[in-house]
């Protein structure tokens, strides 16, 4: 998967056409990645988000990037972990699929994702990594539109979980 990379870094500094925001359903900012993106993008992002009327878990909406290096922010509220019996895996998969579809619709060729739902929403990182890697890889196999998809992990532990999920996925595809 040459068009998919996994790195440790700060998503607000990503030099991609779009970055994905692990948003809450209000889209009005919060903690973690969401708060960092809103702070870095500036007040204009909040104003545009207010006009969007929120977003359901697993769906995605797009805004301008304002003061970010990225031209766009794709907001997708991830699922809150409730033990895995409430459709969390499917909702998380929908976050990645809908963000990629929306990016393509808007001509975004390069996109950076955070590890959605693994912070305050407490989705287990190893499980989230498997869902994310599988979903992104399957999307890229079916569609040659994207030049680059980057998973930007906040810390080394998260990066290792995603690298392991990638190796597992590659083994399963052989």
C-alpha positions as CSV (number, residue, x, y, z in Angstrom):
1,X,0.0,0.0,0.0
2,X,2.3,2.7,-1.3
3,X,-0.4,5.4,-1.1
4,X,-1.1,4.7,2.6
5,X,1.5,5.7,5.3
6,X,1.4,5.7,9.1
7,X,3.4,8.3,11.0
8,X,3.7,9.8,14.4
9,X,3.0,13.5,14.4
10,X,0.7,16.5,14.9
11,X,-2.2,16.4,12.4
12,X,-2.7,20.1,12.5
13,X,0.7,20.4,10.8
14,X,-0.1,17.9,8.1
15,X,0.7,19.2,4.6
16,X,-2.2,17.4,2.9
17,X,-5.1,18.8,0.9
18,X,-7.4,17.9,3.9
19,X,-7.2,16.7,7.4
20,X,-9.9,14.7,9.2
21,X,-11.2,16.0,12.5
22,X,-12.3,13.4,15.1
23,X,-15.2,15.7,15.9
24,X,-18.0,15.6,18.3
25,X,-21.6,15.6,16.9
26,X,-22.0,19.4,17.5
27,X,-18.9,20.2,15.3
28,X,-18.3,23.1,17.7
29,X,-14.9,22.0,19.0
30,X,-13.9,20.1,22.0
31,X,-10.8,18.4,23.4
32,X,-8.1,16.4,21.9
33,X,-7.7,16.5,18.1
34,X,-11.0,18.4,17.7
35,X,-9.8,21.2,20.0
36,X,-6.4,21.4,18.5
37,X,-7.8,21.7,14.9
38,X,-10.3,24.4,16.0
39,X,-7.5,26.4,17.8
40,X,-5.1,26.1,14.9
41,X,-7.7,26.9,12.2
42,X,-9.1,30.0,13.9
43,X,-12.5,31.4,14.7
44,X,-13.7,31.2,11.1
45,X,-13.8,27.4,11.4
46,X,-16.2,27.6,14.3
47,X,-18.4,30.0,12.4
48,X,-18.6,27.7,9.4
49,X,-19.3,24.7,11.7
50,X,-22.1,26.5,13.4
51,X,-23.9,26.8,10.0
52,X,-23.6,23.0,9.4
53,X,-26.1,22.0,12.1
54,X,-24.0,19.3,13.6
55,X,-23.2,15.8,12.2
56,X,-24.3,12.3,13.2
57,X,-21.8,9.7,14.4
58,X,-20.2,7.9,11.4
59,X,-21.1,10.6,8.9
60,X,-18.9,13.4,7.6
61,X,-19.0,17.1,6.7
62,X,-16.4,19.3,5.1
63,X,-15.3,22.9,5.8
64,X,-12.4,25.1,4.7
65,X,-9.1,24.8,6.5
66,X,-8.7,28.5,7.2
67,X,-5.3,29.0,9.0
68,X,-4.3,25.3,8.7
69,X,-1.8,24.1,6.1
70,X,-4.7,21.9,4.8
71,X,-7.2,23.5,2.5
72,X,-10.1,21.5,4.0
73,X,-11.2,19.9,7.3
74,X,-13.4,16.8,7.1
75,X,-15.3,16.4,10.3
76,X,-16.5,13.0,11.4
77,X,-17.8,12.1,14.8
78,X,-16.6,8.7,15.9
79,X,-18.4,6.3,18.2
80,X,-18.1,6.4,21.9
81,X,-16.9,2.9,23.1
82,X,-19.6,1.1,25.0
83,X,-18.1,-2.4,25.1
84,X,-18.4,-3.3,21.4
85,X,-22.0,-4.4,21.4
86,X,-23.6,-1.2,20.1
87,X,-22.3,-1.2,16.5
88,X,-19.1,0.7,17.4
89,X,-17.0,-1.1,14.8
90,X,-19.5,-0.3,12.0
91,X,-19.8,3.3,13.0
92,X,-16.0,3.7,13.1
93,X,-15.8,2.1,9.6
94,X,-18.4,4.6,8.4
95,X,-16.3,7.5,9.7
96,X,-13.4,6.4,7.4
97,X,-15.6,5.5,4.4
98,X,-17.6,8.7,4.6
99,X,-14.6,10.9,5.1
100,X,-12.8,9.3,2.1
101,X,-16.0,9.6,-0.1
102,X,-16.5,13.2,0.8
103,X,-12.8,14.0,0.2
104,X,-13.1,12.4,-3.3
105,X,-16.3,14.4,-4.1
106,X,-14.4,17.6,-3.3
107,X,-11.3,16.8,-5.3
108,X,-9.0,16.1,-2.3
109,X,-6.1,14.0,-3.5
110,X,-4.1,13.9,-0.2
111,X,-5.7,13.4,3.2
112,X,-4.5,12.9,6.8
113,X,-6.5,11.0,9.5
114,X,-6.1,10.9,13.2
115,X,-6.9,7.7,15.2
116,X,-10.7,8.4,15.5
117,X,-12.4,7.6,18.8
118,X,-9.4,6.3,20.6
119,X,-9.0,9.3,22.9
120,X,-11.8,10.5,25.2
121,X,-14.2,8.2,23.4
122,X,-12.1,5.2,24.7
123,X,-12.3,3.0,21.6
124,X,-9.6,0.4,22.1
125,X,-6.6,1.5,20.0
126,X,-5.7,-2.0,18.6
127,X,-9.3,-2.6,17.6
128,X,-9.7,0.8,16.1
129,X,-6.5,0.4,14.1
130,X,-7.7,-2.8,12.6
131,X,-11.0,-1.2,11.5
132,X,-9.2,1.9,10.1
133,X,-6.5,0.1,8.2
134,X,-8.9,-2.4,6.7
135,X,-11.3,0.3,5.6
136,X,-8.7,2.6,4.2
137,X,-6.9,-0.2,2.4
138,X,-10.1,-1.6,0.9
139,X,-11.1,1.9,-0.3
140,X,-7.6,2.5,-1.9
141,X,-7.7,-0.9,-3.6
142,X,-11.1,-0.1,-5.3
143,X,-10.3,3.5,-6.1
144,X,-7.1,5.0,-7.6
145,X,-8.2,8.6,-7.0
146,X,-6.1,9.4,-3.9
147,X,-2.4,10.1,-4.2
148,X,-1.7,9.8,-0.5
149,X,-3.6,8.8,2.7
150,X,-1.7,9.4,6.0
151,X,-2.6,8.1,9.4
152,X,-1.1,10.6,11.8
153,X,-0.7,9.0,15.2
154,X,-0.4,11.2,18.3
155,X,2.1,9.0,20.1
156,X,4.4,6.0,19.5
157,X,2.1,3.5,21.1
158,X,-0.8,4.4,18.7
159,X,1.6,4.4,15.8
160,X,2.8,0.9,16.7
161,X,-0.8,-0.4,16.9
162,X,-1.5,1.0,13.4
163,X,1.7,-0.5,12.0
164,X,0.8,-3.9,13.5
165,X,-2.7,-3.7,12.1
166,X,-1.1,-2.9,8.7
167,X,1.1,-6.0,8.9
168,X,-1.8,-8.2,9.9
169,X,-3.9,-6.9,7.0
170,X,-1.1,-7.5,4.5
171,X,-0.6,-11.1,5.9
172,X,-4.4,-11.7,5.6
173,X,-4.3,-10.5,1.9
174,X,-1.6,-13.1,0.9
